[in-house]
Amino acid sequence: MKKSELKDIIGAEEYSLVICEKSEAARKISEALSNNKYKTMKIFNTNVFLVTYKKRNYVLCSAIGHLYTLNLIKKRQKLPRYDYSWVPISQSIKSRAKMVNARIKVIEKLSENASEFILACDLDQEGETIGYNILKYACKEKQNVAKRVKFSTLMEDDIKSAFANMDNNININLAYAGLTRHAIDFLYGMNISRALSRAFMTSSKKYRTLSIGRVQGPTIAYVVENELLRETYVPLPFWSINTYINSIKNESGKWIKIHYIEQKILKNKNAKIILDDCKGEQALVEKIEESIFKINPPIPFNLSGLQKEAFRLYKLNPYQTLSIAEKLYLNALISYPRTNSQKLPHNLNCRRIILELSNLSEFRDVANTLLKKQRVSPTQGKESDSAHPSIYPTGKTTISTLTDIEKKIFNLIVKRFLNLFREPSIGKKRDIYFKIGKYNFYTSFKRITDQGWNENSVKKEDMVDLAVGDELKIKRMKIVENFEEPVSSYNQMTLVQKMEKEEIGTKSTRANIIRTIIDRMYVNGNELTPTELAKALVNTLKNYSPEILSAEMTKRMEENLREIENNTITSEQVIEKTKKDLDSIIKSIQENDKNIGRVLIAATDKLNNKPVTNKPLGKCTICQEGNLIITSNSKNRALVCSRSMKDECSMKSPLPKFGYIRIQKDGCIKCSWPKIRTSYKGKPWNFCSNPECKNKERKK
């Protein structure tokens, strides 16, 4: 496309290029700046938005998340490998090639004539990384001259304020921290996964992808160690005394349950002694204590809090909740959800939001009650986030297009927001202490006197009208044997909380990491139980390379990334430290590859989906020495050379998931890789097995 053609499409010679993370965000920003009078254009079949705002022309384009990823530079090299570069993600994910390449092409073309560059990606480490790479590669080194707009909602006022107060530079240190995180995770994941896969292949002559990473390792270890505690748990018995007395002196009335002061009696004989000593006695009211208690309104949602509540109420896993919250954000219904903060912004017009939320019938009464107050002041939590405030509704109430579960999450956020401004729940508590013979018992009663924000969660109880000195008849005493419970299995939410507590992963990545270890058959079930493969992997790595499972190592790395953000350490220093750690880890795996391989083979044989290997299909056309074999698991098939397990041949190629496979006698005339014959939709298909070879054709 020529410059004149682009001018004709855009209709302006001079414009600022605004780079957004997603197309819907670009559209919302365009709506906000233009009072919904923006123009939509198609360039290379991709939407681009044109806005005139305060006599300036803005062209808004978008990515689809990351457009660039890390890839190895050289074809073959022994582990560990440190030769990597940023490349278009289409080189790694072929299914997204057309869409990704079109986006990059559009941005490249628009950047040629742009007079100004503005980054409007999500305001966090990932957003800064996405924008940095686009500015560097697609826009040809504009990362140091681009400006930055910052906003936490896609509402008109916030967007206009962001453009009126934009920073002169992007947060380059935040971007460096993000780039370094990706590099570290790539180097750990690629090197360790390949080392383990080769160990498996060395012992089995079969190929199986065994992936593990810097954060995956400790996460899998948490699940395995927790399950070990459950499996080896010996339930210890204890005894309690269930005691019921009359609630009215000298009359037959409602029974009330009272508790022995020691809730767990460790020896049965001691419980029997208490029971025997109490026979024929009455319960003497020895002391009554009354107090007022208060239940304050809840604190604002951060991402973890929202995920926890959505799991409790609707059994949504953390990944599902995050996905729904992101959609609500892009619809301008809530603020940015990837936040640690439990604080509302100090300048937020809360009364305006409450007024607009009163249009929702289910919240009208609560909202109108709040609007009658002279001053609305929210409760605030302790956690803060330098980039974003807590999650809150924007006041927009157009929710007709939402699905039922999306409406539930939206309503959950609205209800929490409104509750922040409501009065505490007030109640009375009465603790009554009894003497039965020489033994102490007690009971407690609660009554809510003012519901405040908390209508339903506290049970109302009738107070028992007793006085000190009253003697009440014992109606029943019984010894009950109980057993200590083992630790609970992790579910997806409690595992996220464990990762959060141990400071591994980020608010944006934890849910996805759990999803990954489930997909890779390390854990299964709603209660996350480890597979035999996960147990074998953890036990083996503990013996030969415990660093991979170390949360301390991961926490140190997170601290290093924060130091990069604060400009107290360089990315290069952190990468060099990573290389030294990996040298030691890979060396240990390689020195013990046969032992590691044997353990992993035994574990994979116990899985329901066992990897299988076909008989040799012929000599490798590349090295002319090894045999070509097909390996597969439940999800994928691959063609490999038997010598690739020793890194003596580069022949490894993905295959179609279904259909017969035949190896042709002669290799590809372009690259010498094996040529394969199979069928596609009932038609014969001949193709080169080299994914990068262009000599691919379909024949009838």
C-alpha positions as CSV (number, residue, x, y, z in Angstrom):
1,M,0.0,0.0,0.0
2,K,1.5,3.4,-1.1
3,K,1.6,6.5,1.1
4,S,-1.0,8.2,-1.1
5,E,-3.4,5.3,-0.9
6,L,-3.1,5.3,2.9
7,K,-3.7,9.1,3.0
8,D,-6.9,8.5,0.9
9,I,-8.1,5.9,3.3
10,I,-7.4,7.9,6.5
11,G,-8.2,11.3,5.1
12,A,-5.3,13.0,7.0
13,E,-1.6,13.6,6.4
14,E,-0.7,14.0,10.0
15,Y,-2.0,11.8,12.8
16,S,-1.1,10.2,16.1
17,L,-1.0,6.4,16.1
18,V,-2.6,5.0,19.2
19,I,-1.7,1.3,20.0
20,C,-4.2,-0.6,22.0
21,E,-4.1,-4.2,23.3
22,K,-7.4,-5.4,22.0
23,S,-9.7,-4.3,19.2
24,E,-12.7,-3.7,21.6
25,A,-10.5,-1.4,23.8
26,A,-9.6,0.6,20.7
27,R,-13.3,0.9,19.8
28,K,-14.2,2.1,23.3
29,I,-11.5,4.7,23.3
30,S,-12.6,5.9,19.9
31,E,-16.2,6.2,21.2
32,A,-15.0,8.2,24.3
33,L,-12.9,10.6,22.3
34,S,-15.4,11.3,19.5
35,N,-18.7,11.2,21.3
36,N,-19.4,8.1,19.3
37,K,-18.6,9.8,15.9
38,Y,-15.5,7.9,15.0
39,K,-14.8,6.3,11.6
40,T,-14.0,2.6,11.1
41,M,-11.7,1.6,8.3
42,K,-10.5,-1.7,7.0
43,I,-6.8,-2.0,6.2
44,F,-5.6,-5.5,5.3
45,N,-9.0,-6.7,6.5
46,T,-8.3,-5.3,10.0
47,N,-10.4,-2.7,11.8
48,V,-8.7,0.7,12.3
49,F,-10.5,3.6,14.0
50,L,-10.1,7.3,13.1
51,V,-10.9,10.0,15.6
52,T,-10.6,13.8,15.6
53,Y,-10.3,15.1,19.2
54,K,-9.4,18.6,20.1
55,K,-8.3,19.3,16.5
56,R,-5.9,16.4,16.4
57,N,-6.2,13.3,14.3
58,Y,-5.8,9.9,16.1
59,V,-5.6,6.6,14.3
60,L,-6.3,3.7,16.8
61,C,-5.0,0.2,15.9
62,S,-4.9,-2.9,18.1
63,A,-3.0,-6.0,18.8
64,I,-4.7,-9.3,19.9
65,G,-2.6,-9.7,23.0
66,H,1.0,-10.6,22.3
67,L,2.0,-10.2,18.7
68,Y,5.6,-11.2,19.4
69,T,7.1,-14.2,21.3
70,L,10.5,-15.7,22.0
71,N,12.0,-18.3,19.7
72,L,15.3,-20.1,19.3
73,I,17.6,-18.7,16.7
74,K,19.6,-21.7,15.7
75,K,18.2,-25.1,14.6
76,R,20.4,-27.4,16.5
77,Q,22.4,-26.9,19.6
78,K,23.1,-28.9,22.8
79,L,21.4,-28.0,26.0
80,P,21.3,-25.6,27.7
81,R,20.4,-23.1,24.9
82,Y,20.4,-19.4,25.4
83,D,20.1,-18.2,21.8
84,Y,16.7,-16.6,21.5
85,S,15.1,-13.6,19.9
86,W,11.7,-11.9,19.7
87,V,9.8,-13.0,16.6
88,P,6.2,-12.6,15.4
89,I,4.0,-15.1,17.3
90,S,2.8,-16.5,14.0
91,Q,6.1,-18.3,13.7
92,S,5.3,-20.4,16.7
93,I,1.5,-20.6,16.5
94,K,0.6,-21.4,12.9
95,S,-3.2,-21.3,13.6
96,R,-2.9,-17.6,14.4
97,A,-0.5,-16.7,11.6
98,K,-3.0,-15.0,9.3
99,M,-4.5,-12.8,12.0
100,V,-1.2,-11.9,13.7
101,N,0.6,-11.1,10.4
102,A,-2.3,-8.9,9.3
103,R,-2.2,-6.9,12.6
104,I,1.6,-6.5,12.3
105,K,1.3,-5.4,8.7
106,V,-1.3,-2.8,9.5
107,I,0.7,-1.3,12.4
108,E,3.9,-1.3,10.2
109,K,2.1,0.6,7.5
110,L,0.4,3.1,9.8
111,S,3.6,3.8,11.7
112,E,5.4,4.9,8.5
113,N,3.5,8.2,8.4
114,A,2.6,8.7,12.0
115,S,3.8,11.9,13.6
116,E,3.3,10.7,17.2
117,F,3.0,7.3,18.9
118,I,0.8,6.7,21.9
119,L,0.7,3.5,23.9
120,A,-2.8,2.6,25.3
121,C,-2.3,-1.0,26.2
122,D,-3.4,-2.3,29.6
123,L,-1.5,-0.6,32.4
124,D,0.5,-3.5,33.8
125,Q,3.7,-5.4,33.1
126,E,2.1,-7.5,30.4
127,G,0.5,-4.5,28.7
128,E,3.8,-2.6,28.8
129,T,5.6,-5.6,27.3
130,I,3.1,-6.0,24.5
131,G,3.3,-2.3,23.6
132,Y,7.1,-2.2,23.9
133,N,7.5,-5.0,21.4
134,I,5.0,-3.4,18.9
135,L,6.8,-0.1,19.2
136,K,10.2,-1.7,18.7
137,Y,9.6,-4.1,15.9
138,A,6.4,-3.1,14.1
139,C,7.0,0.6,14.5
140,K,10.8,0.5,14.0
141,E,12.3,1.5,17.3
142,K,9.7,4.0,18.6
143,Q,9.7,2.6,22.1
144,N,11.8,5.5,23.4
145,V,9.7,8.3,21.9
146,A,6.2,7.0,22.4
147,K,3.9,8.6,24.9
148,R,1.7,6.8,27.5
149,V,-2.0,7.1,28.4
150,K,-3.1,5.6,31.7
151,F,-6.6,4.7,32.6
152,S,-8.4,2.1,34.8
153,T,-11.8,2.1,33.1
154,L,-13.0,2.6,29.5
155,M,-15.5,5.3,30.5
156,E,-15.5,8.6,28.6
157,D,-14.3,10.8,31.5
158,D,-11.4,8.5,32.3
159,I,-10.3,8.2,28.7
160,K,-10.4,12.0,28.1
161,S,-8.5,12.6,31.3
162,A,-5.9,10.1,30.3
163,F,-5.3,11.8,26.9
164,A,-5.2,15.2,28.6
165,N,-2.6,14.0,31.1
166,M,-0.5,11.5,29.1
167,D,3.1,10.7,30.1
168,N,5.8,11.7,27.7
169,N,7.3,8.2,27.8
170,I,6.2,4.7,28.4
171,N,7.4,3.0,31.6
172,I,10.5,1.6,30.1
173,N,11.7,-0.2,33.3
174,L,8.3,-1.9,33.6
175,A,8.7,-3.1,30.1
176,Y,12.2,-4.3,30.8
177,A,10.9,-6.3,33.7
178,G,8.2,-7.8,31.5
179,L,10.7,-8.7,28.8
180,T,13.0,-10.3,31.4
181,R,10.1,-12.3,32.9
182,H,9.3,-13.7,29.4
183,A,13.0,-14.5,28.8
184,I,13.5,-16.2,32.1
185,D,10.3,-18.3,31.7
186,F,11.2,-19.2,28.1
187,L,14.8,-20.3,29.1
188,Y,13.6,-22.3,32.1
189,G,10.7,-23.9,30.3
190,M,12.4,-24.7,27.1
191,N,15.7,-26.0,28.5
192,I,14.2,-28.1,31.4
193,S,11.3,-29.4,29.4
194,R,13.7,-30.6,26.6
195,A,16.1,-32.1,29.1
196,L,13.3,-34.1,30.7
197,S,11.8,-35.2,27.4
198,R,15.2,-36.4,26.2
199,A,15.7,-38.3,29.5
200,F,12.4,-40.0,28.8
201,M,13.4,-40.8,25.2
202,T,16.8,-42.0,26.2
203,S,15.3,-44.8,28.4
204,S,12.1,-45.6,26.4
205,K,13.1,-44.9,22.8
206,K,9.8,-43.1,22.7
207,Y,9.1,-39.4,22.6
208,R,6.9,-37.6,25.1
209,T,6.8,-33.9,25.8
210,L,7.3,-33.3,29.5
211,S,7.0,-29.6,30.2
212,I,7.8,-27.8,33.4
213,G,8.7,-24.2,34.1
214,R,9.9,-21.8,36.7
215,V,6.5,-21.4,38.4
216,Q,4.9,-24.7,37.3
217,G,7.5,-26.6,39.3
218,P,6.7,-25.3,42.7
219,T,3.0,-25.3,41.9
220,I,3.0,-29.0,41.0
221,A,5.1,-29.7,44.1
222,Y,2.5,-28.1,46.4
223,V,-0.2,-30.4,45.1
224,V,2.1,-33.5,45.3
225,E,3.3,-32.7,48.8
226,N,-0.3,-31.9,50.0
227,E,-1.5,-35.3,48.7
228,L,1.4,-37.0,50.4
229,L,0.3,-35.5,53.7
230,R,-3.2,-36.8,53.0
231,E,-2.1,-40.3,52.0
232,T,0.3,-40.7,55.0
233,Y,-2.1,-39.2,57.5
234,V,-2.9,-41.3,60.6
235,P,-6.2,-40.1,62.0
236,L,-5.9,-39.5,65.7
237,P,-9.0,-40.0,67.9
238,F,-10.4,-37.5,70.3
239,W,-13.6,-37.4,72.4
240,S,-16.1,-34.8,73.2
241,I,-19.1,-34.7,75.5
242,N,-22.4,-33.7,74.0
243,T,-24.4,-32.2,76.8
244,Y,-28.0,-30.9,76.7
245,I,-29.8,-29.1,79.6
246,N,-33.2,-27.5,80.1
247,S,-33.4,-23.9,79.1
248,I,-35.9,-23.0,81.8
249,K,-35.3,-23.4,85.5
250,N,-37.4,-26.2,87.1
251,E,-39.6,-26.6,84.0
252,S,-39.7,-28.7,80.9
253,G,-38.6,-26.4,78.1
254,K,-36.4,-26.2,75.1
255,W,-33.1,-28.1,75.4
256,I,-29.9,-26.2,74.8
257,K,-26.6,-27.7,74.0
258,I,-23.6,-26.8,76.2
259,H,-19.9,-27.6,75.6
260,Y,-17.2,-28.9,77.9
261,I,-14.5,-26.3,78.2
262,E,-12.0,-28.6,76.5
263,Q,-13.5,-29.3,73.1
264,K,-11.0,-32.2,72.5
265,I,-10.5,-34.8,75.2
266,L,-7.5,-36.8,74.2
267,K,-8.2,-39.9,76.3
268,N,-11.4,-41.9,76.3
269,K,-10.9,-42.8,80.0
270,N,-10.8,-39.1,80.9
271,A,-14.1,-38.5,79.1
272,K,-15.7,-41.5,81.0
273,I,-14.5,-40.0,84.3
274,I,-16.1,-36.7,83.5
275,L,-19.4,-38.4,82.5
276,D,-19.4,-40.5,85.7
277,D,-18.7,-37.6,87.9
278,C,-21.5,-35.5,86.3
279,K,-24.2,-38.1,86.9
280,G,-26.9,-36.8,89.2
281,E,-25.6,-33.2,89.1
282,Q,-27.3,-30.1,87.8
283,A,-25.9,-27.3,85.6
284,L,-25.2,-24.3,87.8
285,V,-25.1,-20.9,86.0
286,E,-21.8,-19.5,87.3
287,K,-21.2,-16.5,85.1
288,I,-22.9,-14.5,82.3
289,E,-21.0,-12.2,80.0
290,E,-22.7,-9.9,77.5
291,S,-21.1,-7.9,74.8
292,I,-21.9,-5.9,71.6
293,F,-20.3,-7.1,68.4
294,K,-19.9,-5.3,65.0
295,I,-19.5,-6.8,61.5
296,N,-18.0,-4.1,59.3
297,P,-18.9,-3.9,55.6
298,P,-16.6,-6.0,53.3
299,I,-13.5,-4.4,51.6
300,P,-13.3,-3.8,47.8
301,F,-12.6,-6.6,45.5
302,N,-9.1,-7.2,44.1
303,L,-8.8,-10.0,41.5
304,S,-8.0,-12.7,44.1
305,G,-11.0,-11.6,46.2
306,L,-13.4,-11.7,43.3
307,Q,-12.1,-15.1,42.2
308,K,-12.5,-16.5,45.7
309,E,-16.1,-15.2,46.0
310,A,-17.1,-16.4,42.5
311,F,-15.7,-19.8,43.3
312,R,-17.6,-19.9,46.6
313,L,-20.9,-18.9,45.1
314,Y,-20.8,-20.3,41.6
315,K,-17.9,-22.8,41.6
316,L,-16.2,-20.8,38.8
317,N,-12.5,-21.6,38.6
318,P,-10.1,-18.6,38.7
319,Y,-9.4,-18.6,35.0
320,Q,-13.2,-18.5,34.2
321,T,-13.7,-15.6,36.6
322,L,-10.8,-13.6,35.1
323,S,-12.1,-14.2,31.6
324,I,-15.5,-12.9,32.5
325,A,-14.1,-9.9,34.4
326,E,-12.0,-8.9,31.4
327,K,-15.1,-9.0,29.2
328,L,-17.0,-6.8,31.7
329,Y,-14.0,-4.4,31.6
330,L,-14.0,-4.2,27.8
331,N,-17.7,-3.5,27.9
332,A,-16.9,-0.5,30.2
333,L,-19.0,-2.1,33.0
334,I,-16.2,-2.4,35.6
335,S,-12.7,-1.1,36.2
336,Y,-9.6,-3.0,35.2
337,P,-9.7,-6.4,36.9
338,R,-6.0,-7.5,37.0
339,T,-5.2,-5.7,40.3
340,N,-4.0,-6.4,43.8
341,S,-5.5,-3.3,45.2
342,Q,-8.3,-3.3,47.8
343,K,-8.7,0.5,47.7
344,L,-11.0,2.7,45.7
345,P,-9.4,5.7,44.0
346,H,-9.6,8.8,46.3
347,N,-11.1,11.0,43.5
348,L,-13.8,8.5,42.4
349,N,-17.2,10.1,42.1
350,C,-18.9,7.4,44.2
351,R,-22.2,9.2,44.4
352,R,-22.5,9.4,40.7
353,I,-21.9,5.6,40.3
354,I,-24.5,4.8,43.1
355,L,-27.0,7.0,41.3
356,E,-26.5,5.2,38.0
357,L,-26.7,1.8,39.7
358,S,-30.0,2.7,41.1
359,N,-31.4,2.1,37.6
360,L,-30.9,-1.6,38.2
361,S,-34.1,-2.9,39.9
362,E,-32.4,-5.4,42.2
363,F,-30.2,-2.7,43.7
364,R,-32.6,0.2,43.6
365,D,-33.6,0.2,47.2
366,V,-30.1,-0.1,48.6
367,A,-28.8,2.6,46.2
368,N,-31.6,5.0,47.0
369,T,-31.0,4.5,50.7
370,L,-27.3,5.4,50.3
371,L,-28.1,8.5,48.2
372,K,-30.1,9.9,51.1
373,K,-26.9,10.0,53.2
374,Q,-25.1,13.4,53.3
375,R,-21.8,11.7,52.9
376,V,-20.9,8.3,51.4
377,S,-17.6,6.9,52.6
378,P,-16.4,3.4,51.6
379,T,-14.5,0.9,53.6
380,Q,-11.0,0.3,52.3
381,G,-8.7,-2.7,52.4
382,K,-4.9,-2.9,53.2
383,E,-3.6,-4.0,49.8
384,S,-2.6,-1.5,47.2
385,D,-1.4,-1.6,43.5
386,S,0.7,1.1,41.9
387,A,-1.0,0.7,38.6
388,H,-4.7,0.2,39.3
389,P,-7.3,0.6,42.1
390,S,-9.6,-2.1,43.3
391,I,-12.4,-3.5,41.0
392,Y,-15.5,-1.4,41.0
393,P,-18.5,-0.8,38.7
394,T,-18.3,2.2,36.4
395,G,-22.0,3.0,36.7
396,K,-22.8,1.8,33.2
397,T,-25.9,-0.5,33.4
398,T,-26.3,-1.8,29.8
399,I,-26.2,-5.5,30.6
400,S,-28.8,-7.0,28.3
401,T,-26.2,-8.7,26.1
402,L,-24.5,-10.4,29.0
403,T,-24.9,-14.2,29.6
404,D,-26.4,-15.4,32.9
405,I,-23.1,-16.1,34.5
406,E,-21.6,-12.8,33.3
407,K,-24.6,-11.0,34.9
408,K,-24.0,-12.9,38.1
409,I,-20.3,-11.8,38.3
410,F,-21.4,-8.2,37.4
411,N,-24.0,-8.2,40.1
412,L,-21.5,-9.6,42.5
413,I,-19.2,-6.7,41.9
414,V,-22.1,-4.2,42.1
415,K,-23.3,-5.7,45.4
416,R,-19.8,-5.6,46.9
417,F,-19.4,-1.9,45.8
418,L,-22.7,-0.8,47.3
419,N,-22.0,-2.7,50.6
420,L,-18.8,-0.7,51.0
421,F,-20.9,2.4,51.9
422,R,-23.5,0.7,54.1
423,E,-23.6,0.7,57.9
424,P,-22.0,-2.1,60.0
425,S,-24.1,-5.0,61.3
426,I,-24.6,-4.7,65.1
427,G,-25.5,-7.5,67.4
428,K,-25.4,-8.8,71.0
429,K,-23.5,-11.8,72.3
430,R,-24.2,-13.6,75.5
431,D,-21.6,-16.2,76.9
432,I,-23.0,-18.3,79.7
433,Y,-20.7,-20.4,81.8
434,F,-21.9,-23.5,83.8
435,K,-20.5,-25.7,86.6
436,I,-21.5,-29.3,86.6
437,G,-19.9,-30.8,89.7
438,K,-16.3,-29.6,89.4
439,Y,-16.3,-29.4,85.5
440,N,-16.7,-26.2,83.5
441,F,-19.1,-25.9,80.5
442,Y,-20.3,-23.0,78.4
443,T,-22.6,-21.9,75.6
444,S,-23.0,-18.8,73.5
445,F,-25.9,-16.9,71.9
446,K,-25.9,-14.2,69.2
447,R,-28.6,-11.9,68.1
448,I,-28.5,-9.3,65.4
449,T,-30.0,-6.0,66.6
450,D,-29.3,-3.9,63.5
451,Q,-28.8,-5.8,60.1
452,G,-26.9,-2.9,58.5
453,W,-25.2,-4.2,55.3
454,N,-25.5,-7.9,56.3
455,E,-29.0,-9.1,55.8
456,N,-28.7,-12.8,55.6
457,S,-25.3,-14.2,56.6
458,V,-25.7,-14.1,60.4
459,K,-28.3,-16.4,61.9
460,K,-30.7,-14.8,64.4
461,E,-30.8,-16.8,67.7
462,D,-33.1,-16.5,70.6
463,M,-31.4,-15.5,73.8
464,V,-31.9,-17.8,76.7
465,D,-33.1,-15.8,79.8
466,L,-31.0,-17.1,82.6
467,A,-29.4,-15.6,85.7
468,V,-26.3,-16.4,87.8
469,G,-27.2,-19.0,90.4
470,D,-29.9,-20.8,88.3
471,E,-29.7,-24.6,88.4
472,L,-30.8,-26.4,85.3
473,K,-31.6,-30.1,84.9
474,I,-29.3,-32.2,82.6
475,K,-31.4,-33.9,80.0
476,R,-28.6,-35.9,78.2
477,M,-24.8,-36.4,78.4
478,K,-23.1,-38.5,75.8
479,I,-19.5,-39.3,74.9
480,V,-18.8,-38.9,71.1
481,E,-15.7,-40.3,69.4
482,N,-14.2,-38.1,66.7
483,F,-11.1,-38.2,64.5
484,E,-8.7,-35.5,63.4
485,E,-9.3,-34.6,59.7
486,P,-6.4,-34.6,57.2
487,V,-5.5,-31.5,55.3
488,S,-8.0,-30.8,52.5
489,S,-7.1,-31.3,48.9
490,Y,-6.4,-28.2,46.9
491,N,-9.0,-26.9,44.6
492,Q,-8.2,-24.3,41.9
493,M,-9.0,-21.4,44.2
494,T,-7.1,-22.6,47.3
495,L,-4.1,-23.3,45.0
496,V,-4.2,-19.8,43.7
497,Q,-4.2,-18.6,47.3
498,K,-1.2,-20.8,48.1
499,M,0.7,-19.4,45.1
500,E,-0.3,-15.9,46.3
501,K,0.9,-16.5,49.8
502,E,4.2,-18.0,48.6
503,E,4.6,-15.0,46.2
504,I,5.0,-17.1,43.0
505,G,3.5,-16.1,39.7
506,T,1.5,-12.9,39.3
507,K,-2.2,-12.0,39.6
508,S,-2.4,-12.3,35.8
509,T,-0.7,-15.7,35.4
510,R,-1.6,-17.9,38.4
511,A,-5.0,-19.0,37.0
512,N,-3.4,-19.8,33.7
513,I,-0.6,-21.8,35.3
514,I,-3.1,-24.0,37.1
515,R,-5.0,-24.5,33.8
516,T,-1.7,-25.5,32.2
517,I,-0.8,-28.2,34.7
518,I,-4.3,-29.7,34.4
519,D,-4.0,-29.7,30.6
520,R,-0.6,-31.4,30.8
521,M,-2.0,-34.2,33.0
522,Y,0.0,-33.3,36.1
523,V,-3.2,-32.9,38.2
524,N,-6.8,-33.8,37.6
525,G,-10.3,-33.5,39.2
526,N,-12.2,-30.7,40.8
527,E,-10.1,-31.5,43.9
528,L,-6.7,-31.2,42.5
529,T,-5.1,-34.6,42.9
530,P,-1.7,-35.3,41.4
531,T,-1.3,-37.9,38.7
532,E,1.4,-40.6,38.9
533,L,3.4,-38.5,36.4
534,A,3.4,-35.5,38.7
535,K,4.4,-37.6,41.7
536,A,7.2,-39.2,39.8
537,L,8.4,-35.9,38.4
538,V,8.5,-34.2,41.9
539,N,10.1,-37.2,43.6
540,T,12.8,-37.4,40.8
541,L,13.5,-33.7,40.7
542,K,13.9,-33.6,44.5
543,N,16.7,-36.2,44.2
544,Y,18.5,-34.8,41.1
545,S,17.5,-31.1,40.7
546,P,15.5,-29.7,43.6
547,E,16.0,-26.1,42.5
548,I,13.3,-26.6,39.9
549,L,10.7,-27.2,42.6
550,S,12.0,-24.4,44.9
551,A,9.6,-21.6,45.7
552,E,12.5,-19.6,47.1
553,M,14.2,-19.5,43.8
554,T,11.0,-18.3,42.1
555,K,10.5,-15.7,44.9
556,R,14.1,-14.4,44.4
557,M,13.4,-14.0,40.7
558,E,10.2,-12.1,41.4
559,E,12.2,-9.8,43.7
560,N,14.8,-9.3,40.9
561,L,12.0,-8.3,38.5
562,R,10.7,-5.7,41.0
563,E,14.3,-4.4,41.2
564,I,14.4,-4.0,37.4
565,E,11.1,-2.0,37.6
566,N,12.8,0.2,40.2
567,N,15.9,0.5,38.1
568,T,18.2,-0.9,40.8
569,I,19.4,-3.9,38.7
570,T,19.6,-4.5,35.0
571,S,17.9,-7.1,32.9
572,E,21.2,-8.4,31.7
573,Q,22.3,-9.1,35.3
574,V,19.2,-11.1,36.0
575,I,19.5,-13.1,32.7
576,E,23.1,-14.0,33.5
577,K,22.1,-15.2,36.9
578,T,19.4,-17.3,35.2
579,K,21.9,-18.9,32.9
580,K,24.2,-19.9,35.8
581,D,21.3,-21.5,37.6
582,L,20.2,-23.4,34.4
583,D,23.7,-24.6,33.7
584,S,23.7,-26.4,37.1
585,I,20.1,-27.8,36.6
586,I,20.6,-29.1,33.1
587,K,24.0,-30.7,34.0
588,S,22.3,-32.6,36.8
589,I,19.5,-33.8,34.6
590,Q,21.9,-34.9,31.9
591,E,24.1,-36.8,34.3
592,N,21.2,-38.7,35.6
593,D,19.0,-38.9,32.5
594,K,18.7,-42.7,32.5
595,N,17.5,-42.9,36.1
596,I,15.2,-40.0,35.6
597,G,13.9,-41.5,32.3
598,R,13.1,-44.9,34.0
599,V,11.1,-43.3,36.7
600,L,9.1,-41.1,34.3
601,I,8.4,-44.1,32.0
602,A,6.9,-46.1,34.9
603,A,4.7,-43.2,35.8
604,T,3.4,-42.5,32.3
605,D,2.5,-46.2,31.8
606,K,0.1,-45.7,34.7
607,L,-1.8,-42.9,33.1
608,N,-5.0,-43.6,31.2
609,N,-3.6,-42.0,28.1
610,K,-0.4,-43.9,27.5
611,P,2.0,-42.7,24.8
612,V,2.4,-45.2,22.1
613,T,5.0,-45.8,19.5
614,N,4.6,-47.4,16.1
615,K,7.2,-49.7,14.5
616,P,9.9,-48.0,12.4
617,L,8.6,-46.6,9.2
618,G,11.9,-46.5,7.3
619,K,15.3,-44.8,7.3
620,C,15.5,-41.1,8.1
621,T,16.1,-39.2,4.9
622,I,18.1,-36.5,6.7
623,C,20.8,-38.4,8.6
624,Q,20.4,-41.7,6.6
625,E,21.1,-43.7,9.8
626,G,18.2,-43.4,12.2
627,N,14.8,-44.9,11.9
628,L,11.6,-42.9,11.5
629,I,9.0,-43.6,14.2
630,I,5.7,-42.1,15.1
631,T,5.0,-41.2,18.7
632,S,1.7,-40.0,20.1
633,N,-0.2,-39.2,23.2
634,S,-3.9,-38.3,23.8
635,K,-3.5,-34.9,22.0
636,N,-0.8,-35.0,19.4
637,R,1.3,-37.1,17.0
638,A,4.8,-36.5,15.9
639,L,7.3,-38.1,13.4
640,V,10.8,-38.3,14.9
641,C,14.2,-39.9,14.1
642,S,15.4,-42.4,16.6
643,R,18.7,-40.6,16.7
644,S,17.1,-37.3,17.8
645,M,17.0,-38.6,21.4
646,K,20.8,-38.2,21.4
647,D,20.6,-34.8,19.7
648,E,22.3,-36.4,16.6
649,C,19.5,-35.6,14.2
650,S,17.1,-32.6,13.9
651,M,14.2,-34.7,12.5
652,K,11.1,-33.9,14.7
653,S,7.9,-33.0,13.0
654,P,4.2,-32.7,14.1
655,L,1.7,-34.9,12.3
656,P,-2.1,-34.6,11.7
657,K,-4.0,-36.0,14.7
658,F,-6.0,-38.5,12.6
659,G,-5.6,-40.7,9.5
660,Y,-3.1,-43.2,8.3
661,I,0.6,-42.2,7.8
662,R,2.9,-43.5,5.0
663,I,6.5,-42.5,4.5
664,Q,7.5,-42.0,0.9
665,K,10.7,-43.5,-0.3
666,D,12.3,-40.3,-1.4
667,G,12.6,-37.2,0.7
668,C,11.6,-33.7,-0.2
669,I,13.5,-32.3,-3.2
670,K,13.7,-28.9,-1.5
671,C,14.9,-29.8,2.0
672,S,15.4,-33.6,2.1
673,W,13.0,-34.1,5.0
674,P,10.7,-37.2,4.8
675,K,7.6,-36.8,2.6
676,I,4.4,-38.1,4.0
677,R,1.2,-39.5,2.5
678,T,-2.1,-39.4,4.4
679,S,-5.6,-38.3,3.7
680,Y,-7.5,-35.0,4.3
681,K,-11.3,-35.0,4.2
682,G,-11.2,-38.2,2.3
683,K,-8.7,-37.0,-0.3
684,P,-5.1,-38.2,-0.6
685,W,-2.6,-35.6,0.7
686,N,1.2,-35.6,0.1
687,F,3.3,-33.2,2.0
688,C,6.8,-32.5,3.3
689,S,7.2,-33.1,7.1
690,N,9.3,-30.0,7.5
691,P,7.0,-27.4,9.0
692,E,9.1,-24.6,7.5
693,C,9.4,-26.1,4.0
694,K,7.3,-24.2,1.3
695,N,7.2,-27.2,-1.0
696,K,3.8,-28.4,0.4
697,E,1.0,-29.5,-1.9
698,R,-2.3,-31.3,-1.8
699,K,-3.0,-33.9,-4.4
700,K,-6.0,-36.0,-5.4
